[in-house]
Amino acid sequence: MSLVPFPPWHLATAQQWLGQRERFAHAWLVHGAAGIGKLDFAAAAAASLLCESPQQGLACGQCAACTWVASGNHPDLRRIRPDAVADQEGQANAEASTEADDAPAGGSAKKTLSKEIRIDQIRALESWFNTATHRGGWRVALVYPAQALNVISANALLKVLEEPPPHTVFLLVADAPDRLLPTLVSRCRRLPLAMPDRQTALQWLQAQGVAQGEDWLAAAGGAPLAARRQAAQADSPVPGWLASLLKGLAEGASTDVGTLAETLEKMPAAEWLDALLRAFTDLNLAAHGAPVRYFPSLAQAAGAVAARAQPGRLAETARWLLRQRALAGHPLNGKLFAHSALQRVVLSCQA
């Protein structure tokens, strides 16, 4: 394994920030738009804080501490994240919760991985705090995504931060501080990370071997790591069903909502809702004569739809879709949910 590098667009920020260790706060909230590399930044920062021979404040990559971090075995580094996130990373927590803790031996109870950071994960840090740090250096707790803290675990962490253990730095990573417990945010110094400029992001995507970098970057709203992830998971920057829907609406053709709902039913609701929200952002921009943002290959179709539709209805449907996005993780009837959303979309795009 190798150390996670700082995203190049955040390197200058990292060097300036880590160059002030003598006045380093005990807790930092690293925040910014999704998909810009906040977690990579925080992981690289943790390695730099633990490094025994930092160079310009950054991890050297050669010392024993860097070797331990790279192998995931540094005794003074803890990652506090939901079991579901740990599983995605291929390092599932040993204490992962199950759907049926009292299932009979040899049973086939399916494990349900928690999407929240639980209070027992915070409590488990107590013994770690009470041991001396390795070679008298720093101890780093990486908490991500911080919005996965539930009310109970957030309050438990708040109590820790009110009387922080010595030689310990907490790095909390979040997309939006306003989704966190305000008292928890108040105990942290905030470190906002900026979105990279378009040219820097495109150069990085090209170096990562991502074809159609401009379209993928646009679809991800300018966030390069999100663009790389989407390019690895999908065949096209524009979902086929969305291209078909918008082009059909642009031509005034009737839309088979039922068939399309069957397609969306097989996808996570959050995925297709996010695509619709981006499409409606483009429609609202086109309605006011502005260039589209997310799907430039559909600019002509978006312009045709926006010219026919009423701007007020487009804006209202965008707000409605945003409210539905909050329901995406709830156990709903997927087909009915998709059917309802598509009907609303089609009606708002008609003259």
N, C-alpha and C positions, 0 to 999 in steps of 0.2 A: 504493500500500500504506500501511498504518498500523502503528504500533507495537502489539505485543501488550500488552494491559493486564493488570495484576495482577487475579487473581480477587478480587472484593470481600471475600470472607470471609478473605482473606490480606493485605489491604491494611495493616492495623495492624502485623502481623508484619513486612512488608516495610519499612515506615517506621522501625520500631525497629531492625531489623537493618542497613539501609543507612545509618542515622544514626551508625554506629560505624566509618566507613571508615578512620579513622586507626589502628585496631587490627584491620583486616580480615585474616583468614587467607588464605593462598594457595590453599587448596582447601576446598570445602564440599560435603558430601553432603546434597542436598535430598531428603528421603524422606517417604513417607506412603502412605496407601491409594491404590490405582489409581483413576483417574477423578476426582480432586479438583482437578486443575489444577496439578500440580507443574511440568510442562514450561512452561506459560504463565507461572508464577511465575518460573522460572529465566530464560526468555527476556526477561521484563520486567526482571528484575534485571540481566541483561547490558546491556540498553539503558540502564538507570539508571547503571551503573558507567561506561559509555562517554560518557554525556551530558556536554556541556561547560557546561551551565547547569542543574544539577539543582534541583528545587524540592521541599523537604522530603525530600531524598534520592532522589526519583523523577525519571525522565526527563521533560524539559520538552516533548518532542515537536516542538520548533521549531528547534533548533540544527542545524548541519550534520551533527554526529555522529548525531543522531536520524534525520535524513533518510536518511543512509547505512544505518543499521540497518534502517529501514523498507523500503528498497529491496533489502536483502540484500547490500550492497556495502561494508560497513565493513571496512577493512583490518585492524582489531584484534579482529575477532570470527571465531571458527571454530566450526562445528558438527561434532562428531564423532559420527556415528551410523551404523548399518548401512545398506548400500545399499538394502535393502528398505524401510527407514523413509524414506530420502531419496526413493525413488521414490514412496512414498505421499504425500509432501509435495509432489511435483511438481518436485523438484529433484534428480534422480538424479545420484549421483556419477559423474564422468567415468571413473573407474577401476573401474567396476562389474565384478565378476568374471563370467565366462561359463562355461557348461557345457563348451564345447570351444574353448579358446584357440587351438588349431591348426586350426580349421575352415577349409576352403578359401575363398578370396576369392569373394564373391558367394553363399556358402552361407547357409542359413537356420537356423543353429544358434540355438536358443532361449537367451536370456540367463537365467541363474540368479542372482538377486540375493541377495547374502549377508545372512544374518540376524544376523551377528556383527560386532562392531567388530574389524577386522583390525589386525595389528601394523604393516602399512605405513601405515595411517592415523595411528598414533601417531608413527612415524618421520618422516612427512611434516611434522610440526610443528617439527622441529629448525631448519630454515631460517627459519621464522617467528619462533622464539624469538631467533634471532641478529640480527634486524633491529630497529631502534629503533621504539618505538611511535609512533603518529601524534600529533604535537603533545605528546609526552611524557606521555600519559595512560596509562590502564589497557589491558591486553590480556586478553581473556576467551575461554576455551575452554569450550564447552558440550558436555558428554558425556552422551548419552542414547540409549536407556535404559542405565544403567551395567551392568545385569546382562547386557547383550549383549557385554561384554568377555569374550573367551575367556582361558584361563590365560596364554597367551603375550602377548597385548596388554595384559592387566591387569598383568603383571610389567613390561612396557615402560613403562606409565604410572606404575607404582610408582617406577621408577628416576628418572623425571622429577620426581616429587613429593618424592623424597628430597633433591634439589638443585634446588628450583624456580627457574625463570628469573625475573629481576626484573620487577616491574610486571605480573605475570601472575596472574590468578585463574582457577581451575578450578571449574566448577560441574557436579557429577555428579548426575544425577537417577535415582532408583531407587525401586521400590515397597517393597523389603525389603532392608535392609543385610545381613541374614544370608545373602543369596544372592551376596554379593560376596566377593572375596578379603579375608580378615581384615586382612592387612598393609596392603592398600590403604585399607580403612576407617580404620585407625589413623592414616593420614596426612592424614585429612580432619577438619575440624570438622563436626559433624552439625547439621543444621537440620531438625527434624521439623515437618511441616505437618499441621494438624488437619483433620478432616472438618467441613464446615460444619453448623450446626444446620439442622433440617428446614425451618423457616420461611424462613430465608435462601435455602436451596437452591431451594425452591418459587417464591419471588419471582423469583429469577434465571431459572429455567426459563420462567416466565410471560413475562418480558421477552424471552426468546429465541424466543418464539412456539411453545413446546412445549405441545400439548394433552395432556390426561390426565397432567399433571405429577406428581401424587401416585403414580399407578401406575407411571410410568416411573422415578421416583426410587426407589420401593420395589424394583423389579426390578433396579436398579443398586446396591442396597445402600446407598443414601444418597449416592452419588457423583454430583454434578450433571453434570459433563462427560461421564461415562459414560452418564448418562441421556439427555443431548442427542444423543450419538452413536447410541445404540440407537434413539431415536425417529426419527432421520433414515434409519436403515437397515432398520427393520422396520415392519410394519403394526400390530402390537399389542404391548403390554408383556408379554403372555403368549403364547409360541409356540403356534400352533394345535395342533400335534401333542402338546404337553405338556398342554394343557387337555383334549384328547380322552382322553389316557392316564389322567390323574388322575380325570376324571369317570367314565370307564368302570370304573376300579378302585373308586371310591366306590359305584357301583351294583352291584358284584359281577359285572359283565359279563365275558365272556371277551375277552382281548386278542389281536388278530392281530399277534403279534410280528414275523412275517415281512414283512408289508406295511409296518409302522412302521419296521422296519430299512431297507427300501428307501428310505423317505423320508429317514431320517437319513444314509444312505450318501452322499447328494448334498450334505450339509453338512459343513463342517470339524468334525472330531471334538471339538476344543476347545469349539466353540460349543454343541453339544448336551450335552456332558458338564457344562459350566458350568451349563446350565439344569437338568439333573438334580440336580446338587449343591445348587443353590438350592432346588429342590423338596423335596429330602430334609432340608434344614435346616428348612423349614416343617413337614414331617411330624414331625420329631423335636420341634419346639416344640409342635405340636398334641398329640403323644402325652403331653406333660407339662403340658397345660392352659395353655400360654402362647400369646399372639397370634402369628400367622405374620408373617414379616418381608418376604419377597420378592414373593409373589403374593397380595395380599389378596383379589383377586377369586375366588381358588380356595380361600378359607379354609374354606368349608363342605365342599367335596370333600376337602380335606386332613384336616379333622376326622373325616370319615367313614372315610377310609382308615386314619388313625392309631388310631381306636377299634377297628378290626378286627385290625390287625396287632400283632405282638409288638414292643415297644419295643427290645428287644435286637437283633432282626434289622434293624430300621430303622437303628439306630446303626451296626451292622456294615456294612451296605450303603453307608452314607454314607462310611465309611472306605475301603471297597473302591473306590468311585467316585473318591475323592480319589487313590488310588494309580493308577488308570487314567488320570487326568488328566495324570500325568507322562509317559504314553506317547502322548499325543494328537498330538505332532508327528512321530512315527516312521512310516515307511512300512508301514502295516498293511493288511490286507484290510478295507476300510471296512465292508462289509456284515456280515462275520462279527464284527467288533469291536462294531458296533451291536447285532447280534442277541444276542451274549453279555451285553452290558450290560443290555439290555431284559429278557432272561430273568431275570437276577439281580434286577432291580427288581421285576418282577411277582411273583416268588416271595416276596420279602421283604414285600410288601404284602398277602399273603394270610393268612387266619386260621391 
